[in-house]
C-alpha cells in the first residue's frame, strides 16, 4: 500500500532479503545521495562567494567533488536526474515570473539576431576547425552544433543571483535563448538527417509545432494580463496561487518536451503567463523557497557528471581547449554584433550569457556518438569543451554585468538629461 | 556532464538507442508520472472537500485511481518513493515547527500512557483473534504488531488541515507517536527474534540509541530557545533560515533512519528545534510552499500502492474487516483510557489519531512475509486491514475534532470563570 517510508526496518533485520525492506533502504540511500549533493552544493557556494565568484560555480564544483569522478560519495542516478530536472524547471519558472512579455517582444529584433549569429558563428567556426584537422563533414557539423547550442539554466541563475533579470540585456538573453532552442531543434534534425542520408519532413513539423507552442504561450500571456487572483484560487485545494501555477508549469514543461523543445522553455512560458496576472507578487514569494531547495540539485548533479579524465591526454586536451576558446569567442562575437543596438557592454554580456552549453551541448554530442558520427575520443573532446564553455562564462559574467548595468544607467540618465 | 535535462532529443530521433537520449526519456517519463500523481491528488482533494471529507482522503483516493491497481496511469517506482519520503519528511518538519517542546513534555504522562495502551490493546486483541482462528504464536504476534503500530503522517496532515496542531489532544498524539515509534522498534526486534529463535542484544542497543537520540533532540530544542536568526543566516548561501533548516531536517531524518527509527521522527525533532528559535515565524512561511508541493506526493503514492484485490475473496475480506475493526476499536480504547485526563472527546480524538497504520503496518507485515511467518494470503489480509485503518480514521477525525475543540474551549472558559 505504501512506499517504504518509515524506514522502520531496524538494523537487526537489515540482512533480511525482504523486498520492502530493501526498497526502504534504496529510498534512504537515494535520500542520502541527495543530502550529500545538497550540502556539497551549499559548501561550494559558500567558498565560491567568499572568493568573489558566482555561487553557481561553487554548486557545480561541489557536485563535481562529491561526484563519481572525484570522491565518489554521490553517484547520480534516475532519482538525482529527476530532482535536477525539477530544479531547473522551477528555476526557469521563477525566471519567467520576473519577466514581462512586452519587454521580451520589445527586444525581439536584437534577440533573434543574437540567437542566429551566436548559433551560426560558433557552429561554422568550430566545424571549420574540425575540417582543418581532417574530419568529415557530418562529424565537423555535429561538433560545431554541440558548441553552438545554448543552455540558459546557468546564465539565468547568475542573472537572478545578481538581481539583474529586469535589465534589457537579460531580456535579450532570455529571448535569444528561446529562439536558440527552436534553431537547435531544426538543426539537429537537419544534421542528423544529412548524416543518415534521410532528411525527414518531420523536422519541419517539429519546428512548426515548437513555434506554434511558443506563439500560443505568448498570446496567452498577453491575454492573462491583470487576471484576478481568484482565477487561481477558486478550487478548494488552492489556498494560494502556488499549486495551480505549479501544475501549469509542469504541464507546459511536459508539452514542450513532447514537442521536442527543452522542458525548461515550457516552464519559462508558464512563468511569463502567471507573471501577467495579479497573483505575480504572491507567487514570487511562494516560488522562492521552492527554488532555494530544488535548484541546487540541478547544478550539483550537473557538476557530479563532469569527467575531467580526458584532460589527462595532452593531444585531446589541446583540441578541447581550442574548440572551447573558439566557441566562446564566437558566442561573444555573435552577441556583440547581434545585440549591438543595446550598447557595447550590454551586448558583450549578451554574448557571454549565450555561451554556456551545459546539457544541450551534451545531448547533441551524445546523439552524434549514437549515430556513429563522433568516435569516443572525439566525444570526450567535445564534452570537455562543453564543460569549459559552461564554467568559464559565469565567472566572466560576474565581472561584465556590473559594467553593463553602469552603462545602462548612464544611458538612462543621459536620456533623462536630454 | 549533465543529467538529461533539456530533453532536447527531438521526436525525429526518438528511435535512436543512444543512452543519454533514453535516460532523458526516462526522466521525462518519471516527471510525467509525478505530474499525474500530483494532479490526481489535487482533483481527489477537491472532490473530497466538496463532499465535506478531509482533503487527505481525496489525495489517497486520487493516487489509488491513477495507480497500478486501477487505471494504471502512474506506476510507482524509486523516484516516486523518494519524492513521497521527502514529502512526509517535510510534512513532519512543518508539524514540528508548530509544536513547542514544553507543551510536548507537559503532556508526557498521557502521551506515554496512550502510546503503551494504544499499542498493547490492539496487538493483544488482534493476536488473540488470530490464535482463535488457529494461527501459531509468531504469526499471530506479527499480525497484531502490524495492527498495533501507528503512522503519524496522515493524522498530522488532518490536524494541520483543521488548524488544531496547538491543541492539547494534538500534542498528546504527537508525543504518543514518538513513544510508539520506539516501542515498535523494540517489539519488532523481539518478535522477529522469537520467530527466528534468536533474540539479539542489538535490539536493546537500538532501543537505547533511539531513546538517546530523542533525548538529545529534546535537550537541544530546549537549549535553542530564543536563538537569534543570525545563527541560521551567517553563511553567505543562507539569505533566509530555510536552507540551513532544510539541511538540519534531512540530517536528523537520516540519522533517525540509521538508528532504526522512522526518518520522519528525525524531521519532526528538527522542526521542534528550529521552532524554539527566533527564525520560527519566517520558517513557517517558507516551509509552507514546500509542504504544498511535496506532501501530496506522499499521499498520492501511498494511495497508488493500495491493492484492493483481496477484497474480492469473501473469506479473506471477512478476516481483514474483523482485524481492522478490532484494531481500530482497541486504538480508540487505548487513547480513551490513556489520555482520559484531558477529557472525553479529546481522548477519543487521541485514540482515533493513533489509529492509522499506514506504512508502518505495511513494513511490519512485509517483514513477517520475509521471515516466512506470514503466508501470502494472510499478508494480503493484513494489508487490507491496514488500508482500512488508514482511510477510516481521517473521516472520523473530521467529525470528532470539532467536538474535542469545543470541549477544550468549554474547559478553558470554565477555568477562567473559576
Interface residues (C-beta under 8 A of the other chain):
Chain A: X1 X2 X3 X4 X5 X6 X7 X8 X9 X10 X11 X12 X13 X16 X17 X18 X19 X20 X21 X23 X24 X26 X27 X28 X30 X31 X32 X34 X35 X38 X39 X42 X45 X46 X49 X50 X55 X76 X78 X79 X80 X81 X82 X84 X85 X86 X88 X149 X151 X153 X184 X185 X188 X189 X192 X193 X200 X202 X203 X206 X235 X236 X237 X240 X242 X243 X246 X247 X250 X251 X253 X254 X257 X259 X260 X262 X263 X264 X285 X286 X287 X288 X289 X290 X292 X293 X298 X301 X302 X305 X306 X307 X358 X359 X360 X362 X363 X364 X366 X367 X369 X370 X371 X383 X386 X387 X390
Chain B: X1 X2 X3 X4 X5 X6 X7 X8 X9 X10 X11 X12 X13 X16 X17 X18 X19 X20 X21 X23 X24 X26 X27 X28 X30 X31 X32 X34 X35 X38 X39 X42 X45 X46 X49 X50 X55 X76 X78 X79 X80 X81 X82 X84 X85 X86 X88 X89 X149 X151 X153 X184 X185 X188 X189 X192 X193 X200 X202 X203 X206 X235 X236 X237 X240 X242 X243 X246 X247 X250 X251 X253 X254 X257 X259 X260 X262 X263 X264 X285 X286 X287 X288 X289 X290 X292 X293 X298 X301 X302 X305 X306 X307 X358 X359 X360 X362 X363 X364 X366 X367 X369 X370 X371 X383 X386 X387 X390
